[in-house]
Amino acid sequence: MKIVAVCGMGIGTSVLLKMNAEKVLQDLGIDADIEAADIGVARGAAQTAEIVLTSEELAPEIGDVPAEVIVIENFFDLDEIHKKLSAAVR
């Protein structure tokens, strides 16, 4: 499974989201390749991903992609990430 974690610049918050998503997926026993990306890179990466994780502000900018775009309100909230990812992968 390929997942793209997206923020505006692709440096700070997307890496944080990537790390927290990895923790959640490990807890769920799901193997996935998670890429941290800025919005520009994410548009291309989302073409071959199953899931895109991003903020509400950036979700519309991802565009029309085959991946499921999941809005994460709080990138620090492992419970929110767990709930949304487990619903998406089950």
C-alpha positions as CSV (number, residue, x, y, z in Angstrom):
1,M,0.0,0.0,0.0
2,K,1.3,3.5,-0.9
3,I,0.3,6.5,1.2
4,V,1.3,10.1,0.7
5,A,1.4,12.5,3.6
6,V,1.0,16.1,2.4
7,C,1.7,19.6,3.7
8,G,2.3,22.9,2.0
9,M,6.1,22.8,2.0
10,G,6.8,19.0,2.3
11,I,9.3,19.4,5.1
12,G,7.9,19.7,8.7
13,T,4.3,18.7,9.1
14,S,4.2,16.1,6.4
15,V,7.1,14.3,8.0
16,L,5.3,14.5,11.4
17,L,2.1,13.1,9.8
18,K,4.2,10.4,8.0
19,M,5.8,9.3,11.3
20,N,2.4,9.2,13.2
21,A,0.8,7.3,10.3
22,E,3.6,4.8,10.4
23,K,3.0,4.3,14.2
24,V,-0.7,3.8,13.6
25,L,-0.2,1.4,10.7
26,Q,2.3,-0.7,12.7
27,D,-0.3,-0.9,15.5
28,L,-2.9,-2.1,12.9
29,G,-0.4,-4.6,11.5
30,I,-0.5,-3.0,8.0
31,D,2.6,-2.7,5.8
32,A,2.7,0.5,3.8
33,D,5.1,2.8,2.1
34,I,4.5,6.3,3.3
35,E,5.9,9.3,1.4
36,A,6.1,12.9,2.9
37,A,5.5,15.4,0.1
38,D,4.7,19.0,-0.6
39,I,1.5,19.8,-2.5
40,G,3.3,19.9,-5.9
41,V,4.9,16.5,-5.5
42,A,1.7,15.1,-4.0
43,R,-0.3,15.7,-7.1
44,G,1.9,13.3,-9.0
45,A,2.5,10.9,-6.2
46,A,-1.2,10.6,-5.5
47,Q,-1.7,9.1,-9.0
48,T,-0.2,5.9,-7.8
49,A,-1.1,6.0,-4.1
50,E,-4.1,4.4,-2.4
51,I,-4.4,7.0,0.3
52,V,-3.4,10.7,0.7
53,L,-3.3,12.2,4.2
54,T,-3.5,16.0,4.4
55,S,-5.1,19.0,6.0
56,E,-8.6,20.4,5.2
57,E,-7.0,23.4,3.5
58,L,-4.8,21.4,1.1
59,A,-7.3,18.6,0.3
60,P,-9.0,20.5,-2.6
61,E,-5.5,21.3,-4.1
62,I,-4.7,17.6,-4.5
63,G,-7.0,17.6,-7.5
64,D,-8.7,14.7,-9.1
65,V,-6.7,11.6,-8.1
66,P,-7.6,7.9,-7.8
67,A,-6.3,7.9,-4.2
68,E,-8.7,8.3,-1.3
69,V,-8.0,11.7,0.2
70,I,-8.3,11.7,4.0
71,V,-8.4,15.0,5.9
72,I,-6.6,14.9,9.2
73,E,-7.6,17.8,11.5
74,N,-4.8,17.3,14.0
75,F,-1.5,15.8,12.8
76,F,-0.5,15.1,16.4
77,D,-3.7,13.2,17.3
78,L,-2.9,9.5,17.0
79,D,-6.4,8.5,17.9
80,E,-7.8,10.6,14.9
81,I,-5.2,9.1,12.5
82,H,-6.0,5.6,13.8
83,K,-9.7,6.0,13.4
84,K,-9.5,7.4,9.9
85,L,-6.8,5.1,8.6
86,S,-8.4,2.0,10.0
87,A,-11.7,2.9,8.4
88,A,-10.0,3.4,5.0
89,V,-8.0,0.2,5.0
90,R,-10.7,-2.2,6.3
